Amino acid sequence: MEGNLGNGSWQIAVAVMGAWAGATAFWFGVGAVIWKLFFDPRLAELKGMLDAERIECERAMDNLRVRINQLETVLMMHGNPDLRSAIQRRQEGDR
């Protein structure tokens, strides 16, 4: 007796498993092609947009730092003594 798979039914089971494995490999390949054709270009586009946005943010931050320094200078010249001493303390803390 060959167990539950008598009379050559194991051959059918192997054939079905082989067909299933082949179909799985085929659809995996289809998925890889779809990813390559559609998602890779979009990801590259998004990475380029991100890089451009980072450069723009860095430029804006540099402009804001310059503007803060200008405003601190104006406040040092025209602010009251308490404000001047607070700005000087902060500037000394930055060093």
PyMOL Python script that loads the backbone (N, CA, C, O; Angstrom):
from pymol import cmd

cmd.read_pdbstr("""\
ATOM      1  N   MET A   1       0.842  -1.179   0.000  1.00  0.00           N
ATOM      2  CA  MET A   1       0.000   0.000   0.000  1.00  0.00           C
ATOM      3  C   MET A   1       0.886   1.241   0.000  1.00  0.00           C
ATOM      4  O   MET A   1       1.917   1.267   0.673  1.00  0.00           O
ATOM      5  N   GLU A   2       0.500   2.248  -0.735  1.00  0.00           N
ATOM      6  CA  GLU A   2       1.301   3.460  -0.869  1.00  0.00           C
ATOM      7  C   GLU A   2       0.731   4.607  -0.042  1.00  0.00           C
ATOM      8  O   GLU A   2       1.005   5.760  -0.376  1.00  0.00           O
ATOM      9  N   GLY A   3      -0.010   4.377   0.970  1.00  0.00           N
ATOM     10  CA  GLY A   3      -0.597   5.423   1.787  1.00  0.00           C
ATOM     11  C   GLY A   3      -1.805   6.033   1.120  1.00  0.00           C
ATOM     12  O   GLY A   3      -2.539   5.343   0.412  1.00  0.00           O
ATOM     13  N   ASN A   4      -2.020   7.307   1.333  1.00  0.00           N
ATOM     14  CA  ASN A   4      -3.183   7.998   0.783  1.00  0.00           C
ATOM     15  C   ASN A   4      -3.043   8.299  -0.703  1.00  0.00           C
ATOM     16  O   ASN A   4      -4.038   8.577  -1.372  1.00  0.00           O
ATOM     17  N   LEU A   5      -1.840   8.247  -1.219  1.00  0.00           N
ATOM     18  CA  LEU A   5      -1.619   8.604  -2.617  1.00  0.00           C
ATOM     19  C   LEU A   5      -1.342   7.343  -3.437  1.00  0.00           C
ATOM     20  O   LEU A   5      -0.238   7.151  -3.946  1.00  0.00           O
ATOM     21  N   GLY A   6      -2.317   6.523  -3.552  1.00  0.00           N
ATOM     22  CA  GLY A   6      -2.151   5.282  -4.295  1.00  0.00           C
ATOM     23  C   GLY A   6      -2.501   5.453  -5.760  1.00  0.00           C
ATOM     24  O   GLY A   6      -3.082   6.465  -6.152  1.00  0.00           O
ATOM     25  N   ASN A   7      -2.162   4.503  -6.537  1.00  0.00           N
ATOM     26  CA  ASN A   7      -2.523   4.428  -7.956  1.00  0.00           C
ATOM     27  C   ASN A   7      -2.003   5.600  -8.779  1.00  0.00           C
ATOM     28  O   ASN A   7      -2.697   6.058  -9.687  1.00  0.00           O
ATOM     29  N   GLY A   8      -0.808   6.097  -8.490  1.00  0.00           N
ATOM     30  CA  GLY A   8      -0.212   7.153  -9.305  1.00  0.00           C
ATOM     31  C   GLY A   8      -0.731   8.553  -9.011  1.00  0.00           C
ATOM     32  O   GLY A   8      -0.408   9.491  -9.739  1.00  0.00           O
ATOM     33  N   SER A   9      -1.536   8.716  -7.950  1.00  0.00           N
ATOM     34  CA  SER A   9      -2.019  10.063  -7.659  1.00  0.00           C
ATOM     35  C   SER A   9      -0.903  10.986  -7.177  1.00  0.00           C
ATOM     36  O   SER A   9      -1.052  12.206  -7.238  1.00  0.00           O
ATOM     37  N   TRP A  10       0.208  10.434  -6.700  1.00  0.00           N
ATOM     38  CA  TRP A  10       1.332  11.286  -6.325  1.00  0.00           C
ATOM     39  C   TRP A  10       1.891  11.994  -7.549  1.00  0.00           C
ATOM     40  O   TRP A  10       2.404  13.107  -7.442  1.00  0.00           O
ATOM     41  N   GLN A  11       1.796  11.360  -8.707  1.00  0.00           N
ATOM     42  CA  GLN A  11       2.271  11.984  -9.937  1.00  0.00           C
ATOM     43  C   GLN A  11       1.397  13.184 -10.295  1.00  0.00           C
ATOM     44  O   GLN A  11       1.888  14.204 -10.778  1.00  0.00           O
ATOM     45  N   ILE A  12       0.116  13.045 -10.054  1.00  0.00           N
ATOM     46  CA  ILE A  12      -0.796  14.174 -10.299  1.00  0.00           C
ATOM     47  C   ILE A  12      -0.500  15.309  -9.324  1.00  0.00           C
ATOM     48  O   ILE A  12      -0.496  16.479  -9.706  1.00  0.00           O
ATOM     49  N   ALA A  13      -0.248  14.952  -8.047  1.00  0.00           N
ATOM     50  CA  ALA A  13       0.068  15.976  -7.042  1.00  0.00           C
ATOM     51  C   ALA A  13       1.341  16.719  -7.419  1.00  0.00           C
ATOM     52  O   ALA A  13       1.399  17.943  -7.303  1.00  0.00           O
ATOM     53  N   VAL A  14       2.360  15.997  -7.869  1.00  0.00           N
ATOM     54  CA  VAL A  14       3.620  16.627  -8.283  1.00  0.00           C
ATOM     55  C   VAL A  14       3.381  17.523  -9.497  1.00  0.00           C
ATOM     56  O   VAL A  14       3.948  18.612  -9.584  1.00  0.00           O
ATOM     57  N   ALA A  15       2.562  17.081 -10.415  1.00  0.00           N
ATOM     58  CA  ALA A  15       2.270  17.889 -11.603  1.00  0.00           C
ATOM     59  C   ALA A  15       1.541  19.175 -11.220  1.00  0.00           C
ATOM     60  O   ALA A  15       1.840  20.248 -11.745  1.00  0.00           O
ATOM     61  N   VAL A  16       0.592  19.059 -10.310  1.00  0.00           N
ATOM     62  CA  VAL A  16      -0.156  20.251  -9.864  1.00  0.00           C
ATOM     63  C   VAL A  16       0.782  21.215  -9.137  1.00  0.00           C
ATOM     64  O   VAL A  16       0.740  22.422  -9.374  1.00  0.00           O
ATOM     65  N   MET A  17       1.634  20.677  -8.248  1.00  0.00           N
ATOM     66  CA  MET A  17       2.577  21.540  -7.534  1.00  0.00           C
ATOM     67  C   MET A  17       3.551  22.207  -8.506  1.00  0.00           C
ATOM     68  O   MET A  17       3.909  23.370  -8.325  1.00  0.00           O
ATOM     69  N   GLY A  18       3.973  21.487  -9.519  1.00  0.00           N
ATOM     70  CA  GLY A  18       4.863  22.078 -10.524  1.00  0.00           C
ATOM     71  C   GLY A  18       4.182  23.184 -11.297  1.00  0.00           C
ATOM     72  O   GLY A  18       4.781  24.225 -11.569  1.00  0.00           O
ATOM     73  N   ALA A  19       2.923  22.956 -11.651  1.00  0.00           N
ATOM     74  CA  ALA A  19       2.175  23.993 -12.367  1.00  0.00           C
ATOM     75  C   ALA A  19       1.975  25.215 -11.476  1.00  0.00           C
ATOM     76  O   ALA A  19       2.072  26.356 -11.928  1.00  0.00           O
ATOM     77  N   TRP A  20       1.695  24.952 -10.202  1.00  0.00           N
ATOM     78  CA  TRP A  20       1.503  26.062  -9.248  1.00  0.00           C
ATOM     79  C   TRP A  20       2.792  26.870  -9.105  1.00  0.00           C
ATOM     80  O   TRP A  20       2.756  28.101  -9.092  1.00  0.00           O
ATOM     81  N   ALA A  21       3.914  26.191  -9.000  1.00  0.00           N
ATOM     82  CA  ALA A  21       5.206  26.870  -8.887  1.00  0.00           C
ATOM     83  C   ALA A  21       5.504  27.666 -10.151  1.00  0.00           C
ATOM     84  O   ALA A  21       6.028  28.777 -10.075  1.00  0.00           O
ATOM     85  N   GLY A  22       5.177  27.110 -11.301  1.00  0.00           N
ATOM     86  CA  GLY A  22       5.397  27.832 -12.555  1.00  0.00           C
ATOM     87  C   GLY A  22       4.544  29.079 -12.649  1.00  0.00           C
ATOM     88  O   GLY A  22       5.018  30.130 -13.081  1.00  0.00           O
ATOM     89  N   ALA A  23       3.278  28.968 -12.244  1.00  0.00           N
ATOM     90  CA  ALA A  23       2.393  30.134 -12.271  1.00  0.00           C
ATOM     91  C   ALA A  23       2.870  31.203 -11.293  1.00  0.00           C
ATOM     92  O   ALA A  23       2.825  32.395 -11.601  1.00  0.00           O
ATOM     93  N   THR A  24       3.325  30.778 -10.114  1.00  0.00           N
ATOM     94  CA  THR A  24       3.847  31.729  -9.125  1.00  0.00           C
ATOM     95  C   THR A  24       5.060  32.465  -9.669  1.00  0.00           C
ATOM     96  O   THR A  24       5.166  33.681  -9.516  1.00  0.00           O
ATOM     97  N   ALA A  25       5.969  31.747 -10.299  1.00  0.00           N
ATOM     98  CA  ALA A  25       7.157  32.370 -10.888  1.00  0.00           C
ATOM     99  C   ALA A  25       6.771  33.333 -12.007  1.00  0.00           C
ATOM    100  O   ALA A  25       7.349  34.413 -12.130  1.00  0.00           O
ATOM    101  N   PHE A  26       5.800  32.941 -12.815  1.00  0.00           N
ATOM    102  CA  PHE A  26       5.346  33.809 -13.898  1.00  0.00           C
ATOM    103  C   PHE A  26       4.795  35.121 -13.351  1.00  0.00           C
ATOM    104  O   PHE A  26       5.171  36.194 -13.824  1.00  0.00           O
ATOM    105  N   TRP A  27       3.900  35.046 -12.354  1.00  0.00           N
ATOM    106  CA  TRP A  27       3.290  36.272 -11.831  1.00  0.00           C
ATOM    107  C   TRP A  27       4.292  37.118 -11.054  1.00  0.00           C
ATOM    108  O   TRP A  27       4.172  38.342 -11.011  1.00  0.00           O
ATOM    109  N   PHE A  28       5.275  36.472 -10.444  1.00  0.00           N
ATOM    110  CA  PHE A  28       6.344  37.231  -9.812  1.00  0.00           C
ATOM    111  C   PHE A  28       7.118  38.023 -10.869  1.00  0.00           C
ATOM    112  O   PHE A  28       7.464  39.184 -10.653  1.00  0.00           O
ATOM    113  N   GLY A  29       7.382  37.393 -11.997  1.00  0.00           N
ATOM    114  CA  GLY A  29       8.060  38.080 -13.105  1.00  0.00           C
ATOM    115  C   GLY A  29       7.228  39.228 -13.653  1.00  0.00           C
ATOM    116  O   GLY A  29       7.754  40.300 -13.949  1.00  0.00           O
ATOM    117  N   VAL A  30       5.920  38.999 -13.786  1.00  0.00           N
ATOM    118  CA  VAL A  30       5.031  40.073 -14.251  1.00  0.00           C
ATOM    119  C   VAL A  30       5.081  41.252 -13.282  1.00  0.00           C
ATOM    120  O   VAL A  30       5.151  42.407 -13.701  1.00  0.00           O
ATOM    121  N   GLY A  31       5.044  40.952 -11.986  1.00  0.00           N
ATOM    122  CA  GLY A  31       5.122  42.015 -10.979  1.00  0.00           C
ATOM    123  C   GLY A  31       6.424  42.787 -11.057  1.00  0.00           C
ATOM    124  O   GLY A  31       6.440  44.009 -10.911  1.00  0.00           O
ATOM    125  N   ALA A  32       7.525  42.064 -11.291  1.00  0.00           N
ATOM    126  CA  ALA A  32       8.828  42.732 -11.406  1.00  0.00           C
ATOM    127  C   ALA A  32       8.871  43.654 -12.620  1.00  0.00           C
ATOM    128  O   ALA A  32       9.424  44.752 -12.544  1.00  0.00           O
ATOM    129  N   VAL A  33       8.294  43.219 -13.737  1.00  0.00           N
ATOM    130  CA  VAL A  33       8.266  44.055 -14.941  1.00  0.00           C
ATOM    131  C   VAL A  33       7.402  45.293 -14.706  1.00  0.00           C
ATOM    132  O   VAL A  33       7.784  46.397 -15.094  1.00  0.00           O
ATOM    133  N   ILE A  34       6.258  45.119 -14.083  1.00  0.00           N
ATOM    134  CA  ILE A  34       5.382  46.262 -13.789  1.00  0.00           C
ATOM    135  C   ILE A  34       6.103  47.243 -12.877  1.00  0.00           C
ATOM    136  O   ILE A  34       6.043  48.454 -13.094  1.00  0.00           O
ATOM    137  N   TRP A  35       6.785  46.726 -11.858  1.00  0.00           N
ATOM    138  CA  TRP A  35       7.530  47.606 -10.935  1.00  0.00           C
ATOM    139  C   TRP A  35       8.575  48.397 -11.715  1.00  0.00           C
ATOM    140  O   TRP A  35       8.706  49.607 -11.535  1.00  0.00           O
ATOM    141  N   LYS A  36       9.315  47.714 -12.579  1.00  0.00           N
ATOM    142  CA  LYS A  36      10.394  48.368 -13.334  1.00  0.00           C
ATOM    143  C   LYS A  36       9.847  49.429 -14.287  1.00  0.00           C
ATOM    144  O   LYS A  36      10.442  50.498 -14.432  1.00  0.00           O
ATOM    145  N   LEU A  37       8.724  49.142 -14.933  1.00  0.00           N
ATOM    146  CA  LEU A  37       8.173  50.065 -15.926  1.00  0.00           C
ATOM    147  C   LEU A  37       7.449  51.254 -15.312  1.00  0.00           C
ATOM    148  O   LEU A  37       7.519  52.362 -15.843  1.00  0.00           O
ATOM    149  N   PHE A  38       6.757  51.038 -14.200  1.00  0.00           N
ATOM    150  CA  PHE A  38       5.900  52.092 -13.672  1.00  0.00           C
ATOM    151  C   PHE A  38       6.420  52.728 -12.389  1.00  0.00           C
ATOM    152  O   PHE A  38       6.379  53.950 -12.243  1.00  0.00           O
ATOM    153  N   PHE A  39       6.906  51.914 -11.461  1.00  0.00           N
ATOM    154  CA  PHE A  39       7.262  52.467 -10.162  1.00  0.00           C
ATOM    155  C   PHE A  39       8.661  53.047 -10.108  1.00  0.00           C
ATOM    156  O   PHE A  39       8.866  54.065  -9.447  1.00  0.00           O
ATOM    157  N   ASP A  40       9.638  52.437 -10.782  1.00  0.00           N
ATOM    158  CA  ASP A  40      10.998  52.967 -10.755  1.00  0.00           C
ATOM    159  C   ASP A  40      11.083  54.388 -11.316  1.00  0.00           C
ATOM    160  O   ASP A  40      11.730  55.232 -10.696  1.00  0.00           O
ATOM    161  N   PRO A  41      10.458  54.694 -12.464  1.00  0.00           N
ATOM    162  CA  PRO A  41      10.519  56.078 -12.952  1.00  0.00           C
ATOM    163  C   PRO A  41       9.857  57.062 -11.987  1.00  0.00           C
ATOM    164  O   PRO A  41      10.351  58.174 -11.800  1.00  0.00           O
ATOM    165  N   ARG A  42       8.742  56.658 -11.374  1.00  0.00           N
ATOM    166  CA  ARG A  42       8.056  57.550 -10.434  1.00  0.00           C
ATOM    167  C   ARG A  42       8.912  57.782  -9.189  1.00  0.00           C
ATOM    168  O   ARG A  42       8.971  58.899  -8.675  1.00  0.00           O
ATOM    169  N   LEU A  43       9.575  56.728  -8.703  1.00  0.00           N
ATOM    170  CA  LEU A  43      10.452  56.891  -7.551  1.00  0.00           C
ATOM    171  C   LEU A  43      11.621  57.814  -7.875  1.00  0.00           C
ATOM    172  O   LEU A  43      12.013  58.635  -7.046  1.00  0.00           O
ATOM    173  N   ALA A  44      12.174  57.685  -9.071  1.00  0.00           N
ATOM    174  CA  ALA A  44      13.271  58.566  -9.477  1.00  0.00           C
ATOM    175  C   ALA A  44      12.789  60.013  -9.544  1.00  0.00           C
ATOM    176  O   ALA A  44      13.497  60.929  -9.127  1.00  0.00           O
ATOM    177  N   GLU A  45      11.586  60.211 -10.068  1.00  0.00           N
ATOM    178  CA  GLU A  45      11.016  61.557 -10.131  1.00  0.00           C
ATOM    179  C   GLU A  45      10.816  62.129  -8.731  1.00  0.00           C
ATOM    180  O   GLU A  45      11.132  63.293  -8.482  1.00  0.00           O
ATOM    181  N   LEU A  46      10.297  61.321  -7.824  1.00  0.00           N
ATOM    182  CA  LEU A  46      10.070  61.794  -6.460  1.00  0.00           C
ATOM    183  C   LEU A  46      11.375  62.088  -5.735  1.00  0.00           C
ATOM    184  O   LEU A  46      11.444  63.039  -4.956  1.00  0.00           O
ATOM    185  N   LYS A  47      12.418  61.284  -5.978  1.00  0.00           N
ATOM    186  CA  LYS A  47      13.721  61.552  -5.371  1.00  0.00           C
ATOM    187  C   LYS A  47      14.280  62.872  -5.882  1.00  0.00           C
ATOM    188  O   LYS A  47      14.854  63.641  -5.111  1.00  0.00           O
ATOM    189  N   GLY A  48      14.117  63.143  -7.179  1.00  0.00           N
ATOM    190  CA  GLY A  48      14.563  64.424  -7.732  1.00  0.00           C
ATOM    191  C   GLY A  48      13.812  65.592  -7.117  1.00  0.00           C
ATOM    192  O   GLY A  48      14.406  66.625  -6.809  1.00  0.00           O
ATOM    193  N   MET A  49      12.502  65.429  -6.937  1.00  0.00           N
ATOM    194  CA  MET A  49      11.706  66.490  -6.313  1.00  0.00           C
ATOM    195  C   MET A  49      12.151  66.715  -4.870  1.00  0.00           C
ATOM    196  O   MET A  49      12.218  67.855  -4.410  1.00  0.00           O
ATOM    197  N   LEU A  50      12.453  65.636  -4.159  1.00  0.00           N
ATOM    198  CA  LEU A  50      12.904  65.743  -2.774  1.00  0.00           C
ATOM    199  C   LEU A  50      14.239  66.479  -2.701  1.00  0.00           C
ATOM    200  O   LEU A  50      14.423  67.343  -1.844  1.00  0.00           O
ATOM    201  N   ASP A  51      15.162  66.146  -3.585  1.00  0.00           N
ATOM    202  CA  ASP A  51      16.461  66.825  -3.601  1.00  0.00           C
ATOM    203  C   ASP A  51      16.293  68.312  -3.883  1.00  0.00           C
ATOM    204  O   ASP A  51      16.936  69.144  -3.243  1.00  0.00           O
ATOM    205  N   ALA A  52      15.434  68.647  -4.835  1.00  0.00           N
ATOM    206  CA  ALA A  52      15.194  70.060  -5.153  1.00  0.00           C
ATOM    207  C   ALA A  52      14.565  70.780  -3.962  1.00  0.00           C
ATOM    208  O   ALA A  52      14.905  71.929  -3.677  1.00  0.00           O
ATOM    209  N   GLU A  53      13.658  70.110  -3.274  1.00  0.00           N
ATOM    210  CA  GLU A  53      13.009  70.715  -2.108  1.00  0.00           C
ATOM    211  C   GLU A  53      14.009  70.938  -0.973  1.00  0.00           C
ATOM    212  O   GLU A  53      13.956  71.953  -0.279  1.00  0.00           O
ATOM    213  N   ARG A  54      14.918  69.983  -0.793  1.00  0.00           N
ATOM    214  CA  ARG A  54      15.946  70.148   0.253  1.00  0.00           C
ATOM    215  C   ARG A  54      16.849  71.333  -0.062  1.00  0.00           C
ATOM    216  O   ARG A  54      17.187  72.111   0.830  1.00  0.00           O
ATOM    217  N   ILE A  55      17.239  71.474  -1.318  1.00  0.00           N
ATOM    218  CA  ILE A  55      18.087  72.601  -1.708  1.00  0.00           C
ATOM    219  C   ILE A  55      17.356  73.915  -1.462  1.00  0.00           C
ATOM    220  O   ILE A  55      17.943  74.875  -0.963  1.00  0.00           O
ATOM    221  N   GLU A  56      16.068  73.953  -1.816  1.00  0.00           N
ATOM    222  CA  GLU A  56      15.271  75.164  -1.599  1.00  0.00           C
ATOM    223  C   GLU A  56      15.140  75.473  -0.111  1.00  0.00           C
ATOM    224  O   GLU A  56      15.207  76.638   0.283  1.00  0.00           O
ATOM    225  N   CYS A  57      14.958  74.460   0.713  1.00  0.00           N
ATOM    226  CA  CYS A  57      14.846  74.671   2.162  1.00  0.00           C
ATOM    227  C   CYS A  57      16.160  75.196   2.746  1.00  0.00           C
ATOM    228  O   CYS A  57      16.161  76.081   3.601  1.00  0.00           O
ATOM    229  N   GLU A  58      17.276  74.639   2.275  1.00  0.00           N
ATOM    230  CA  GLU A  58      18.573  75.121   2.753  1.00  0.00           C
ATOM    231  C   GLU A  58      18.778  76.582   2.376  1.00  0.00           C
ATOM    232  O   GLU A  58      19.284  77.368   3.177  1.00  0.00           O
ATOM    233  N   ARG A  59      18.387  76.944   1.160  1.00  0.00           N
ATOM    234  CA  ARG A  59      18.518  78.327   0.722  1.00  0.00           C
ATOM    235  C   ARG A  59      17.639  79.246   1.566  1.00  0.00           C
ATOM    236  O   ARG A  59      18.067  80.330   1.963  1.00  0.00           O
ATOM    237  N   ALA A  60      16.420  78.812   1.838  1.00  0.00           N
ATOM    238  CA  ALA A  60      15.509  79.607   2.658  1.00  0.00           C
ATOM    239  C   ALA A  60      16.051  79.756   4.077  1.00  0.00           C
ATOM    240  O   ALA A  60      15.955  80.830   4.671  1.00  0.00           O
ATOM    241  N   MET A  61      16.623  78.678   4.623  1.00  0.00           N
ATOM    242  CA  MET A  61      17.197  78.755   5.976  1.00  0.00           C
ATOM    243  C   MET A  61      18.371  79.737   6.017  1.00  0.00           C
ATOM    244  O   MET A  61      18.516  80.497   6.975  1.00  0.00           O
ATOM    245  N   ASP A  62      19.204  79.716   4.981  1.00  0.00           N
ATOM    246  CA  ASP A  62      20.317  80.669   4.924  1.00  0.00           C
ATOM    247  C   ASP A  62      19.799  82.103   4.888  1.00  0.00           C
ATOM    248  O   ASP A  62      20.327  82.978   5.575  1.00  0.00           O
ATOM    249  N   ASN A  63      18.767  82.339   4.088  1.00  0.00           N
ATOM    250  CA  ASN A  63      18.171  83.678   4.022  1.00  0.00           C
ATOM    251  C   ASN A  63      17.588  84.086   5.371  1.00  0.00           C
ATOM    252  O   ASN A  63      17.714  85.241   5.778  1.00  0.00           O
ATOM    253  N   LEU A  64      16.954  83.152   6.063  1.00  0.00           N
ATOM    254  CA  LEU A  64      16.380  83.464   7.369  1.00  0.00           C
ATOM    255  C   LEU A  64      17.459  83.762   8.405  1.00  0.00           C
ATOM    256  O   LEU A  64      17.284  84.640   9.250  1.00  0.00           O
ATOM    257  N   ARG A  65      18.572  83.036   8.342  1.00  0.00           N
ATOM    258  CA  ARG A  65      19.677  83.318   9.274  1.00  0.00           C
ATOM    259  C   ARG A  65      20.209  84.737   9.052  1.00  0.00           C
ATOM    260  O   ARG A  65      20.476  85.463  10.009  1.00  0.00           O
ATOM    261  N   VAL A  66      20.359  85.120   7.787  1.00  0.00           N
ATOM    262  CA  VAL A  66      20.830  86.480   7.481  1.00  0.00           C
ATOM    263  C   VAL A  66      19.832  87.501   8.007  1.00  0.00           C
ATOM    264  O   VAL A  66      20.218  88.512   8.594  1.00  0.00           O
ATOM    265  N   ARG A  67      18.545  87.232   7.795  1.00  0.00           N
ATOM    266  CA  ARG A  67      17.508  88.176   8.245  1.00  0.00           C
ATOM    267  C   ARG A  67      17.485  88.279   9.770  1.00  0.00           C
ATOM    268  O   ARG A  67      17.304  89.373  10.305  1.00  0.00           O
ATOM    269  N   ILE A  68      17.664  87.167  10.476  1.00  0.00           N
ATOM    270  CA  ILE A  68      17.703  87.203  11.942  1.00  0.00           C
ATOM    271  C   ILE A  68      18.867  88.057  12.415  1.00  0.00           C
ATOM    272  O   ILE A  68      18.723  88.857  13.340  1.00  0.00           O
ATOM    273  N   ASN A  69      20.027  87.886  11.776  1.00  0.00           N
ATOM    274  CA  ASN A  69      21.185  88.706  12.150  1.00  0.00           C
ATOM    275  C   ASN A  69      20.917  90.187  11.905  1.00  0.00           C
ATOM    276  O   ASN A  69      21.309  91.029  12.712  1.00  0.00           O
ATOM    277  N   GLN A  70      20.252  90.510  10.796  1.00  0.00           N
ATOM    278  CA  GLN A  70      19.921  91.907  10.522  1.00  0.00           C
ATOM    279  C   GLN A  70      18.981  92.464  11.582  1.00  0.00           C
ATOM    280  O   GLN A  70      19.175  93.580  12.065  1.00  0.00           O
ATOM    281  N   LEU A  71      17.967  91.691  11.940  1.00  0.00           N
ATOM    282  CA  LEU A  71      17.002  92.154  12.938  1.00  0.00           C
ATOM    283  C   LEU A  71      17.650  92.292  14.320  1.00  0.00           C
ATOM    284  O   LEU A  71      17.339  93.223  15.063  1.00  0.00           O
ATOM    285  N   GLU A  72      18.543  91.370  14.657  1.00  0.00           N
ATOM    286  CA  GLU A  72      19.240  91.486  15.943  1.00  0.00           C
ATOM    287  C   GLU A  72      20.107  92.738  15.976  1.00  0.00           C
ATOM    288  O   GLU A  72      20.209  93.398  17.010  1.00  0.00           O
ATOM    289  N   THR A  73      20.730  93.063  14.850  1.00  0.00           N
ATOM    290  CA  THR A  73      21.548  94.280  14.783  1.00  0.00           C
ATOM    291  C   THR A  73      20.688  95.523  14.994  1.00  0.00           C
ATOM    292  O   THR A  73      21.065  96.431  15.734  1.00  0.00           O
ATOM    293  N   VAL A  74      19.536  95.555  14.339  1.00  0.00           N
ATOM    294  CA  VAL A  74      18.621  96.691  14.500  1.00  0.00           C
ATOM    295  C   VAL A  74      18.154  96.788  15.953  1.00  0.00           C
ATOM    296  O   VAL A  74      18.104  97.879  16.520  1.00  0.00           O
ATOM    297  N   LEU A  75      17.816  95.658  16.546  1.00  0.00           N
ATOM    298  CA  LEU A  75      17.363  95.682  17.938  1.00  0.00           C
ATOM    299  C   LEU A  75      18.481  96.086  18.890  1.00  0.00           C
ATOM    300  O   LEU A  75      18.228  96.756  19.891  1.00  0.00           O
ATOM    301  N   MET A  76      19.709  95.689  18.590  1.00  0.00           N
ATOM    302  CA  MET A  76      20.844  96.091  19.426  1.00  0.00           C
ATOM    303  C   MET A  76      21.051  97.601  19.368  1.00  0.00           C
ATOM    304  O   MET A  76      21.422  98.221  20.364  1.00  0.00           O
ATOM    305  N   MET A  77      20.810  98.189  18.195  1.00  0.00           N
ATOM    306  CA  MET A  77      21.024  99.624  18.045  1.00  0.00           C
ATOM    307  C   MET A  77      19.864 100.434  18.639  1.00  0.00           C
ATOM    308  O   MET A  77      20.082 101.509  19.198  1.00  0.00           O
ATOM    309  N   HIS A  78      18.645  99.926  18.520  1.00  0.00           N
ATOM    310  CA  HIS A  78      17.485 100.739  18.879  1.00  0.00           C
ATOM    311  C   HIS A  78      16.664 100.191  20.051  1.00  0.00           C
ATOM    312  O   HIS A  78      15.707 100.832  20.486  1.00  0.00           O
ATOM    313  N   GLY A  79      17.028  99.015  20.562  1.00  0.00           N
ATOM    314  CA  GLY A  79      16.251  98.414  21.636  1.00  0.00           C
ATOM    315  C   GLY A  79      16.624  98.988  22.999  1.00  0.00           C
ATOM    316  O   GLY A  79      17.617  99.702  23.142  1.00  0.00           O
ATOM    317  N   ASN A  80      15.799  98.656  24.000  1.00  0.00           N
ATOM    318  CA  ASN A  80      16.100  99.124  25.357  1.00  0.00           C
ATOM    319  C   ASN A  80      17.242  98.298  25.950  1.00  0.00           C
ATOM    320  O   ASN A  80      17.596  97.252  25.407  1.00  0.00           O
ATOM    321  N   PRO A  81      17.817  98.762  27.056  1.00  0.00           N
ATOM    322  CA  PRO A  81      18.993  98.076  27.625  1.00  0.00           C
ATOM    323  C   PRO A  81      18.726  96.612  28.004  1.00  0.00           C
ATOM    324  O   PRO A  81      19.605  95.766  27.838  1.00  0.00           O
ATOM    325  N   ASP A  82      17.545  96.308  28.503  1.00  0.00           N
ATOM    326  CA  ASP A  82      17.250  94.916  28.859  1.00  0.00           C
ATOM    327  C   ASP A  82      17.279  94.015  27.620  1.00  0.00           C
ATOM    328  O   ASP A  82      17.802  92.901  27.653  1.00  0.00           O
ATOM    329  N   LEU A  83      16.713  94.518  26.549  1.00  0.00           N
ATOM    330  CA  LEU A  83      16.701  93.758  25.306  1.00  0.00           C
ATOM    331  C   LEU A  83      18.123  93.567  24.783  1.00  0.00           C
ATOM    332  O   LEU A  83      18.480  92.480  24.330  1.00  0.00           O
ATOM    333  N   ARG A  84      18.924  94.610  24.845  1.00  0.00           N
ATOM    334  CA  ARG A  84      20.310  94.505  24.381  1.00  0.00           C
ATOM    335  C   ARG A  84      21.089  93.458  25.177  1.00  0.00           C
ATOM    336  O   ARG A  84      21.817  92.647  24.605  1.00  0.00           O
ATOM    337  N   SER A  85      20.930  93.484  26.481  1.00  0.00           N
ATOM    338  CA  SER A  85      21.677  92.512  27.293  1.00  0.00           C
ATOM    339  C   SER A  85      21.184  91.086  27.021  1.00  0.00           C
ATOM    340  O   SER A  85      21.984  90.150  27.020  1.00  0.00           O
ATOM    341  N   ALA A  86      19.883  90.911  26.792  1.00  0.00           N
ATOM    342  CA  ALA A  86      19.357  89.576  26.471  1.00  0.00           C
ATOM    343  C   ALA A  86      19.925  89.079  25.143  1.00  0.00           C
ATOM    344  O   ALA A  86      20.286  87.908  25.030  1.00  0.00           O
ATOM    345  N   ILE A  87      20.009  89.950  24.141  1.00  0.00           N
ATOM    346  CA  ILE A  87      20.561  89.559  22.840  1.00  0.00           C
ATOM    347  C   ILE A  87      22.040  89.221  22.985  1.00  0.00           C
ATOM    348  O   ILE A  87      22.514  88.250  22.396  1.00  0.00           O
ATOM    349  N   GLN A  88      22.788  90.030  23.780  1.00  0.00           N
ATOM    350  CA  GLN A  88      24.205  89.752  23.969  1.00  0.00           C
ATOM    351  C   GLN A  88      24.420  88.410  24.667  1.00  0.00           C
ATOM    352  O   GLN A  88      25.325  87.656  24.310  1.00  0.00           O
ATOM    353  N   ARG A  89      23.575  88.116  25.671  1.00  0.00           N
ATOM    354  CA  ARG A  89      23.692  86.818  26.360  1.00  0.00           C
ATOM    355  C   ARG A  89      23.439  85.664  25.395  1.00  0.00           C
ATOM    356  O   ARG A  89      24.145  84.656  25.425  1.00  0.00           O
ATOM    357  N   ARG A  90      22.436  85.814  24.546  1.00  0.00           N
ATOM    358  CA  ARG A  90      22.134  84.758  23.590  1.00  0.00           C
ATOM    359  C   ARG A  90      23.282  84.580  22.582  1.00  0.00           C
ATOM    360  O   ARG A  90      23.661  83.460  22.240  1.00  0.00           O
ATOM    361  N   GLN A  91      23.819  85.708  22.122  1.00  0.00           N
ATOM    362  CA  GLN A  91      24.922  85.621  21.167  1.00  0.00           C
ATOM    363  C   GLN A  91      26.156  84.997  21.794  1.00  0.00           C
ATOM    364  O   GLN A  91      26.867  84.239  21.135  1.00  0.00           O
ATOM    365  N   GLU A  92      26.420  85.304  23.057  1.00  0.00           N
ATOM    366  CA  GLU A  92      27.557  84.678  23.737  1.00  0.00           C
ATOM    367  C   GLU A  92      27.316  83.197  23.951  1.00  0.00           C
ATOM    368  O   GLU A  92      28.262  82.410  23.916  1.00  0.00           O
ATOM    369  N   GLY A  93      26.076  82.802  24.172  1.00  0.00           N
ATOM    370  CA  GLY A  93      25.742  81.389  24.316  1.00  0.00           C
ATOM    371  C   GLY A  93      25.886  80.622  23.029  1.00  0.00           C
ATOM    372  O   GLY A  93      26.158  79.422  23.055  1.00  0.00           O
ATOM    373  N   ASP A  94      25.709  81.288  21.894  1.00  0.00           N
ATOM    374  CA  ASP A  94      25.846  80.635  20.574  1.00  0.00           C
ATOM    375  C   ASP A  94      27.296  80.305  20.246  1.00  0.00           C
ATOM    376  O   ASP A  94      27.570  79.408  19.448  1.00  0.00           O
ATOM    377  N   ARG A  95      28.201  81.014  20.847  1.00  0.00           N
ATOM    378  CA  ARG A  95      29.633  80.821  20.524  1.00  0.00           C
ATOM    379  C   ARG A  95      30.160  79.603  21.148  1.00  0.00           C
ATOM    380  O   ARG A  95      31.338  79.287  20.985  1.00  0.00           O
TER     381      ARG A  95
END
""", "prot")
cmd.dss("prot")
cmd.show_as("cartoon", "prot")
cmd.util.cbc("prot")
cmd.orient("prot")
